[in-house]
Amino acid sequence: MELLKIFKCFISSPGDCKIEREICEKVIEEINEGLAQHLGINFKTFMWEYDVLPDMGKNGQEIIDEYIKKSNYDIFIGIMKNRFGHPTKKAGSGTEHEFNDALKKKKLNNGKPKILFFFGKEDVDIDHPKIEEIIEQRKKVKSFKSQIQDKGLYIDYQDSEIFQKQLKEKLELFIQENSPLANPTEKVQEIDSILQKLESELEESLKTYNEKSPVWIEPIISSKREVPNNPNKNLENKIELNSIIQNPTDIIIKAPTEFGLTSLAHHLKLEAWKKGKSFLYIDAKNTKKHKVTKDIKRESSNYYNKDISEVDCIILDSVCFEELGMMPLIKNVCNEFRDIPLIILNTLDNNFFLKSDEDDKVEIKRSFMSYYLLPLPKNELRSIVNSYTKTKSFQDDNDTILDKVTQDLEILNLHRTVKNCLSVLRASSKIGIEYSPINRTKLLETILSSIFEDYEIPTYHDKKPDIKDCNFVLGYLCEYLILKNDFEFTESAFKSVLSDFCEQNYIDLDLTYLLNLLVDNSILSVNKFTQKVYFRNSYWVFYFIAQRMKMNTEFLETIYLQKKVL
């Protein structure tokens, strides 16, 4: 375990700076959880109201001075606004007294402590009953400010928000200058680069059919599997995300496909990074049981520039326990990285490859706590609706739209999730007031139609492809996959199989355009290691298969005779 270099911050101010003192605590706590952790530093505050034991026999400042001396602080943070403070035996106020002591200490200790002094502005009520005293105090602050201006640099701020921003900037600069790590400036650049990458990946994961989710909705993680009849009661057994980040343990988070497990994974690793932790993300669909440990080590090195031993947690996404090879894959991760907590994101109903008898014999010697992602309460759906309607044209008011979305989800027997909510909103925005949910097939048909309508065509085409042709072709692709009993395929196989089919049926279709459209709208995904393509959600296979079975009786009979199931 790495030891952090501790720096103590003494916060000195008159009595009118209560808000700023609270901000100091907040900023230091945030920095300690983030940048300071990455650069091997930790700040501790020294504040007389918390760190001084009251006593008698001496005046208050003398008692405080004893504790200040014992604290041996490294940074002096002085703050003044309109009030100068009460005089002491050595100075015009306690803050001036403490500043003078810090200055003397600095001269004797090779520049320690670092002195940061902030002067703020606050409006004065001219009708205040003590206006004369306030003006007198303000004059003393101005006088003190002019006295210290030749002793160094101070910082002016206009309001508490600016104070918070400036204090954070100064302390982060102090971290860079005093980090025990080699090349801290380069390290900060690396931290920022990784942060941008994490933010970008979260944003990408929030897209629904190439539309970004208009607002981040924190998912409800529950310790209970039962879904209440009233989703508004989902919060009763809620597990706070911050507790998972601060104290990662071996857990399984279970949810159906549309609940946003992947977005949750990217949110967790982003927030963990902000708090100085490294959560490593691996998509189970992008690796194999014999490769997973090497992939994890490589990802740790490539993504975080860290040895795997420095990683705080591994997140394994897209896990379907029933899939072939999944249990051996998890066992290999558990055995190789025994000391690293593992979060498994278990997708409950998206299985194409059924496991073998050998998979059932795999024993994993690690205990996991099971959590569950629950549907959203109505107030969270309201946030989605309010944000979505800001960029779309709807005739109804937001309350009417919210009621309609809620009713539609119930009629279609769909869970209250961000993606399902956006799907219904997208369908209703395309069709207009005539929209009425009939069934899930109709919903998918509408979504597919809107995807083709919105997706830009290449400059070398003068019109968009016929959606009926695309449905027909994709139905044949799914027939091909089912009969082959393999739901992964290469780009070249996609083009060669469908090219022959298009030629036989006199269909003129740009297959490269079609493939890009399906990938960009998250209907298809590409395994980044094998470059194989697969349907991201099983319901799209069901949709296209249904279209194919209506069009081809021979295939329909084959399905029934062979009792093909997914």
C-alpha positions in Angstrom: 0.0 0.0 0.0 1.4 3.4 -1.0 1.9 5.9 1.7 0.6 9.4 1.0 2.6 12.5 1.7 0.6 14.6 4.3 0.3 18.4 4.1 -1.6 20.2 6.9 -3.7 23.3 6.0 -4.4 25.9 8.6 -7.5 27.9 7.8 -7.5 31.4 9.4 -10.3 33.9 9.1 -12.6 36.3 11.0 -16.2 35.3 11.9 -17.9 36.4 8.7 -16.2 33.8 6.6 -18.2 30.7 7.7 -19.2 29.9 4.1 -15.6 30.1 2.9 -14.4 27.8 5.8 -17.0 25.2 4.8 -15.8 25.5 1.2 -12.3 24.9 2.3 -13.3 21.6 3.9 -15.3 20.6 0.8 -12.6 21.5 -1.7 -9.9 19.7 0.3 -12.1 16.6 0.6 -12.7 16.5 -3.1 -9.0 17.0 -3.9 -8.1 14.3 -1.5 -10.4 11.9 -3.2 -9.2 12.8 -6.7 -6.0 14.5 -7.9 -4.2 14.3 -4.6 -4.6 10.5 -4.5 -3.2 10.2 -8.0 -0.2 12.2 -7.1 0.5 10.6 -3.8 -0.6 13.5 -1.5 -3.2 14.1 1.2 -4.3 17.3 2.8 -5.5 17.6 6.4 -7.3 20.7 7.7 -6.5 22.5 11.0 -9.4 24.7 12.1 -9.7 26.0 15.6 -13.4 25.2 16.0 -12.6 21.5 15.4 -9.0 21.0 16.5 -8.6 23.1 19.6 -9.6 21.8 23.0 -11.2 24.7 25.1 -9.3 25.6 28.3 -9.2 28.3 31.0 -6.4 30.3 32.6 -5.3 31.9 29.3 -7.0 34.1 26.7 -8.5 32.4 23.7 -5.8 33.3 21.2 -3.1 32.0 23.4 -4.9 28.6 23.7 -5.3 28.5 19.9 -1.6 29.5 19.4 -0.5 26.4 21.4 -2.4 24.1 19.1 -1.4 25.9 16.0 2.3 25.5 17.0 1.7 21.8 17.6 0.0 21.3 14.2 3.2 22.3 12.3 1.1 23.2 9.3 2.4 23.3 5.8 -0.1 25.7 4.2 -1.7 28.9 5.7 -5.0 29.8 4.1 -6.1 33.3 5.2 -9.5 34.7 4.3 -11.0 38.1 4.9 -14.1 39.9 3.6 -15.8 42.8 5.5 -14.8 41.9 9.0 -11.2 42.3 10.3 -11.8 40.7 13.8 -11.1 41.4 17.4 -7.6 42.6 18.5 -5.2 40.3 20.4 -2.2 41.2 22.5 0.1 41.0 19.4 -2.0 42.3 16.5 -5.2 44.1 15.4 -7.1 40.8 15.0 -6.7 37.0 15.4 -6.3 36.6 11.7 -3.6 39.2 11.4 -1.9 37.7 14.4 -1.9 34.2 12.8 -0.8 35.7 9.5 2.2 37.4 11.2 3.1 34.1 12.9 2.9 32.3 9.6 5.2 34.9 8.0 7.8 34.6 10.8 7.6 30.8 10.5 8.1 31.0 6.7 11.4 33.0 7.1 12.8 30.5 9.7 11.8 27.3 7.8 13.0 27.7 4.2 9.8 28.9 2.8 7.4 26.8 4.8 4.4 27.3 5.2 3.0 28.3 1.8 0.8 31.3 2.4 -2.4 31.7 0.4 -4.5 34.8 1.3 -7.9 35.5 -0.1 -9.8 38.8 0.0 -13.5 38.7 -0.8 -16.3 41.2 -1.4 -19.7 41.2 0.2 -22.5 43.7 -0.2 -23.2 45.8 2.8 -26.7 46.8 4.0 -26.5 50.5 4.6 -29.6 50.3 6.8 -27.9 47.7 9.1 -28.2 48.9 12.7 -24.4 48.3 13.1 -23.4 50.0 9.8 -20.8 52.2 11.5 -19.0 49.2 13.0 -19.2 47.3 9.7 -17.7 50.3 7.8 -14.9 50.5 10.5 -14.2 46.8 10.1 -14.1 47.1 6.4 -11.6 50.0 6.6 -9.3 47.8 8.8 -9.5 45.0 6.2 -8.4 47.5 3.4 -5.6 48.8 5.6 -4.3 45.3 6.3 -4.6 44.4 2.6 -2.5 47.4 1.6 0.1 46.5 4.3 0.7 43.0 3.0 0.7 43.8 -0.7 4.5 44.3 -0.7 5.0 40.9 1.2 3.8 38.8 -1.7 0.7 37.9 -3.8 -2.8 37.6 -2.6 -6.0 36.6 -4.3 -9.2 38.6 -4.8 -12.5 36.9 -5.3 -16.0 38.2 -6.1 -18.2 35.5 -4.5 -18.1 32.1 -2.9 -18.3 30.2 -6.2 -15.2 32.0 -7.5 -13.5 31.4 -4.2 -14.1 27.7 -4.5 -12.7 27.6 -8.0 -9.6 29.7 -7.1 -8.8 27.7 -4.0 -9.1 24.4 -5.9 -6.7 25.8 -8.6 -4.1 26.9 -6.1 -4.2 23.7 -4.1 -3.9 21.6 -7.3 -0.9 23.7 -8.3 0.6 23.1 -4.9 0.1 19.3 -5.4 2.0 19.4 -8.7 4.9 21.3 -7.1 5.1 19.1 -4.1 4.1 15.6 -5.3 6.6 12.9 -4.3 6.2 11.4 -7.8 8.6 11.9 -10.6 7.4 14.3 -13.4 4.2 15.3 -11.7 3.3 17.8 -14.5 3.3 15.0 -17.0 1.3 12.9 -14.6 -1.4 15.6 -14.4 -1.6 15.6 -18.2 -2.0 11.9 -18.2 -4.7 12.1 -15.5 -6.6 14.7 -17.5 -6.2 12.6 -20.7 -7.7 9.5 -19.0 -10.5 11.6 -17.5 -11.5 12.9 -21.0 -11.4 9.3 -22.3 -13.6 8.1 -19.5 -16.1 10.9 -20.1 -16.2 10.2 -23.8 -16.8 6.5 -23.2 -19.7 7.2 -20.8 -21.2 9.6 -23.3 -21.0 7.0 -26.0 -22.6 4.4 -23.8 -25.5 6.7 -23.1 -26.5 6.8 -26.8 -29.8 5.2 -27.7 -30.0 4.5 -31.5 -27.4 7.1 -32.1 -29.1 9.7 -29.9 -27.4 10.7 -26.7 -29.4 10.4 -23.6 -30.4 13.9 -22.7 -29.6 13.5 -19.0 -27.7 11.1 -16.8 -30.1 9.2 -14.5 -28.4 7.4 -11.6 -29.7 3.8 -11.7 -31.3 2.3 -8.7 -29.2 -0.6 -7.3 -31.1 -2.6 -4.8 -30.1 -5.4 -2.4 -33.5 -7.0 -3.0 -34.5 -8.8 -6.1 -38.2 -8.2 -5.8 -39.5 -5.4 -8.0 -42.2 -3.4 -6.0 -45.6 -3.1 -7.7 -45.1 0.6 -7.2 -41.7 1.6 -8.7 -41.7 4.7 -6.5 -40.8 2.3 -3.6 -37.6 1.2 -5.3 -35.5 3.4 -3.1 -36.2 1.4 0.1 -33.3 -1.0 -0.3 -31.1 1.2 -2.5 -27.3 0.7 -2.5 -25.4 4.0 -2.9 -23.0 4.1 -5.9 -20.5 6.0 -3.8 -20.2 3.1 -1.3 -19.4 0.7 -4.2 -16.7 3.1 -5.4 -15.2 3.9 -2.0 -15.1 0.3 -0.8 -15.3 -2.1 -3.8 -16.1 -5.7 -3.1 -17.0 -8.8 -5.0 -20.5 -8.2 -6.3 -22.9 -9.2 -9.1 -25.3 -6.6 -10.4 -28.1 -8.3 -12.3 -30.5 -6.7 -14.8 -32.3 -7.3 -18.1 -30.7 -5.9 -21.2 -32.4 -2.5 -21.4 -31.5 -1.4 -17.8 -28.2 0.3 -18.7 -25.6 -2.0 -17.1 -22.9 -0.9 -19.6 -23.6 2.8 -18.9 -23.4 2.0 -15.2 -20.0 0.4 -15.7 -18.6 3.5 -17.5 -20.1 5.8 -14.8 -18.5 3.7 -12.1 -15.0 3.8 -13.6 -15.3 7.6 -14.3 -16.4 8.5 -10.8 -13.8 6.1 -9.4 -11.1 7.9 -11.4 -12.3 11.3 -10.0 -11.8 9.9 -6.5 -8.2 8.6 -7.3 -9.2 5.0 -8.0 -8.7 2.9 -11.1 -11.6 0.6 -12.1 -10.7 -1.5 -15.0 -13.5 -2.3 -17.6 -13.6 -5.5 -19.6 -16.5 -6.5 -21.9 -16.9 -10.2 -21.7 -18.1 -10.3 -25.3 -14.7 -8.9 -26.4 -12.6 -11.6 -24.9 -12.3 -15.4 -24.4 -11.8 -17.6 -21.5 -8.2 -18.4 -22.5 -7.4 -14.7 -23.2 -9.2 -12.8 -20.5 -6.3 -12.6 -18.0 -3.9 -11.3 -20.7 -6.5 -8.9 -22.0 -7.0 -7.5 -18.4 -3.3 -7.0 -17.9 -2.9 -5.4 -21.3 -5.9 -3.1 -20.7 -4.4 -2.0 -17.3 -1.1 -1.1 -19.0 -2.6 0.5 -22.1 -5.5 2.4 -20.5 -4.1 3.5 -17.1 -0.4 3.0 -17.7 -0.5 0.9 -14.5 0.5 -2.6 -13.5 -2.5 -4.7 -12.8 -1.5 -4.8 -9.1 -2.3 -1.1 -8.9 -5.9 -1.5 -10.1 -8.6 -1.1 -7.4 -11.4 -3.0 -9.1 -12.2 -5.0 -12.2 -15.6 -4.6 -13.9 -16.7 -7.5 -16.1 -19.5 -6.4 -18.3 -22.0 -8.3 -20.6 -21.9 -11.5 -18.5 -24.5 -14.1 -19.3 -23.8 -17.1 -17.0 -25.7 -19.4 -19.4 -23.3 -18.6 -22.3 -20.8 -21.1 -23.5 -17.4 -20.5 -21.9 -18.6 -17.8 -19.5 -18.1 -19.7 -16.2 -14.5 -20.8 -17.1 -13.8 -17.1 -18.1 -15.0 -15.8 -14.7 -13.0 -18.6 -12.9 -9.8 -17.6 -14.7 -10.3 -13.9 -13.6 -11.0 -14.9 -10.0 -8.0 -17.2 -9.8 -5.5 -14.9 -11.5 -6.5 -11.7 -9.7 -7.4 -13.0 -6.2 -6.7 -9.7 -4.4 -8.6 -7.4 -6.8 -12.4 -6.9 -6.2 -14.6 -8.0 -9.1 -17.8 -6.4 -10.1 -19.8 -8.7 -12.5 -22.6 -7.0 -14.6 -25.0 -9.9 -15.3 -27.3 -9.5 -18.3 -30.3 -11.7 -17.6 -32.0 -12.3 -20.9 -29.6 -11.9 -23.9 -28.2 -15.4 -24.4 -27.3 -16.9 -27.8 -24.7 -19.5 -26.9 -25.9 -22.0 -24.4 -23.3 -23.3 -22.0 -22.0 -26.9 -22.2 -22.1 -29.6 -19.5 -18.4 -28.8 -18.8 -19.4 -25.2 -17.8 -21.7 -26.6 -15.2 -18.8 -28.3 -13.5 -16.8 -25.1 -13.1 -16.4 -24.1 -9.4 -15.7 -20.5 -8.5 -14.2 -20.1 -5.1 -15.2 -16.6 -4.4 -18.2 -15.2 -2.6 -20.3 -12.6 -4.4 -23.0 -10.3 -3.0 -25.9 -10.0 -5.4 -27.5 -6.6 -6.2 -30.2 -5.8 -8.7 -30.9 -2.9 -11.1 -34.5 -1.8 -10.6 -36.9 0.2 -12.8 -37.0 4.0 -12.5 -39.6 5.8 -10.4 -41.9 8.3 -12.2 -40.0 11.4 -11.1 -36.9 10.1 -12.9 -38.9 9.5 -16.1 -40.0 13.1 -15.7 -36.4 14.3 -15.9 -35.9 12.3 -19.1 -39.1 13.7 -20.7 -38.3 17.3 -19.7 -34.8 17.0 -21.2 -35.9 15.2 -24.3 -38.7 17.6 -25.2 -36.3 20.6 -25.1 -34.7 19.4 -28.4 -37.8 17.8 -30.0 -41.1 19.1 -31.3 -44.1 17.8 -29.3 -47.6 19.3 -29.4 -48.5 18.2 -25.8 -47.2 19.6 -22.6 -44.6 17.7 -20.6 -47.0 16.3 -18.0 -49.3 14.9 -20.7 -46.3 13.3 -22.5 -45.0 11.9 -19.2 -48.4 10.3 -18.5 -48.5 8.9 -22.1 -45.0 7.4 -21.8 -45.8 5.8 -18.5 -49.0 4.3 -19.9 -47.2 3.2 -23.1 -44.6 1.4 -21.1 -47.3 -0.4 -19.1 -49.2 -1.4 -22.2 -46.1 -2.7 -23.9 -45.0 -4.5 -20.7 -41.7 -2.7 -20.8 -39.7 -1.8 -17.7 -39.2 1.9 -16.8 -35.7 2.3 -18.0 -33.9 5.2 -19.7 -33.6 3.3 -23.1 -37.2 2.2 -23.1 -38.4 5.6 -22.2 -36.4 7.2 -25.0 -37.6 4.5 -27.5 -41.2 5.4 -26.8 -40.4 9.1 -27.0 -38.6 8.7 -30.2 -41.4 6.7 -31.7 -44.1 9.2 -30.6 -42.0 12.2 -31.8 -41.8 10.6 -35.3 -45.4 9.6 -35.7 -47.0 12.5 -33.8 -50.3 12.5 -32.1 -51.5 9.5 -34.1 -48.9 7.4 -32.3 -50.5 4.6 -30.3 -48.5 1.6 -29.0 -49.8 -1.7 -30.4 -47.0 -4.1 -29.5 -43.2 -4.3 -29.2 -42.9 -5.2 -32.9 -44.6 -2.0 -33.9 -42.4 -0.1 -31.6 -39.2 -1.6 -33.1 -40.5 -1.1 -36.6 -41.1 2.6 -35.8 -37.6 2.9 -34.2 -36.0 1.2 -37.2 -37.8 3.5 -39.6 -36.7 6.6 -37.7 -33.1 5.4 -37.7 -33.1 5.0 -41.5 -34.8 8.4 -41.8 -32.2 10.2 -39.6 -29.0 8.5 -40.7 -27.1 10.5 -43.3 -26.5 8.9 -46.7 -23.1 9.0 -48.3 -22.5 11.8 -50.9 -22.3 9.3 -53.7 -25.9 8.2 -53.1 -28.9 10.3 -54.2 -31.5 8.5 -52.1 -31.8 6.4 -48.9 -32.2 2.6 -49.1 -35.7 1.1 -49.0 -36.4 0.1 -45.4 -38.5 -2.9 -46.6 -35.5 -4.1 -48.6 -33.3 -3.8 -45.5 -35.8 -5.7 -43.4 -35.9 -8.4 -46.0 -32.1 -8.7 -46.2 -31.6 -8.6 -42.5 -34.3 -11.3 -42.0 -32.3 -13.5 -44.4 -29.1 -12.7 -42.4 -30.7 -13.9 -39.2 -32.0 -17.1 -40.9 -28.4 -17.7 -42.1 -27.1 -17.3 -38.5 -29.8 -19.5 -36.9 -29.2 -22.4 -39.4 -25.4 -22.0 -38.9 -26.0 -21.9 -35.1 -23.4 -19.1 -34.8 -24.5 -15.5 -34.1 -21.1 -13.9 -34.7 -19.9 -13.0 -38.2 -17.2 -11.1 -39.9 -17.8 -7.9 -42.0 -16.7 -9.8 -45.1 -19.2 -12.6 -44.3 -21.9 -10.1 -43.9 -21.2 -8.6 -47.3 -20.6 -11.8 -49.2 -23.7 -13.7 -47.8 -26.0 -10.7 -48.3 -24.5 -9.7 -51.6 -25.4 -13.0 -53.1 -28.9 -12.8 -51.6 -29.4 -9.3 -53.0 -28.3 -10.3 -56.4 -30.7 -13.3 -56.5 -33.6 -11.0 -55.4 -32.7 -8.0 -57.6 -32.1 -5.7 -54.7 -29.7 -2.8 -55.1 -28.4 -2.2 -51.6 -25.1 -0.6 -50.3 -24.2 -3.2 -47.7 -21.3 -1.1 -46.3 -23.8 1.7 -45.6 -26.2 -0.8 -44.0 -23.6 -2.3 -41.7 -22.4 1.2 -40.6 -25.9 2.3 -39.8 -26.6 -0.8 -37.7 -23.3 -0.4 -35.8 -23.6 3.3 -35.3 -27.1 2.9 -33.9 -26.1 0.1 -31.5 -28.1 -2.6 -33.2 -24.9 -4.4 -34.1 -21.6 -4.3 -32.1 -18.1 -5.2 -33.1 -15.8 -7.3 -30.9 -12.7 -5.0 -30.7 -10.4 -8.0 -30.3 -11.7 -10.5 -32.9 -13.5 -7.8 -35.1 -16.5 -10.1 -35.3 -19.9 -8.6 -35.5 -23.0 -9.6 -33.4 -26.5 -8.3 -32.5 -26.3 -6.3 -29.4 -29.7 -7.3 -28.1 -31.5 -10.6 -28.9 -34.9 -8.8 -29.5 -33.5 -7.5 -32.8 -32.8 -11.1 -33.9 -36.4 -12.0 -32.9 -37.7 -9.0 -34.8 -35.9 -9.8 -38.1 -36.6 -13.6 -37.7 -40.3 -12.8 -37.4 -40.2 -10.8 -40.6 -38.4 -13.6 -42.4 -40.8 -16.3 -41.2 -43.7 -14.3 -42.6 -42.0 -14.0 -45.9 -40.6 -17.5 -46.3 -42.8 -20.5 -45.4 -39.9 -23.0 -46.0 -37.9 -21.3 -43.3 -41.0 -21.2 -41.0 -41.5 -24.9 -41.4 -37.8 -25.6 -40.7 -38.0 -23.7 -37.5 -41.0 -25.6 -36.3 -39.8 -29.0 -37.5 -36.3 -28.7 -36.0 -37.7 -26.9 -32.9 -35.1 -24.2 -33.2 -34.9 -22.0 -30.1 -32.7 -19.2 -29.0 
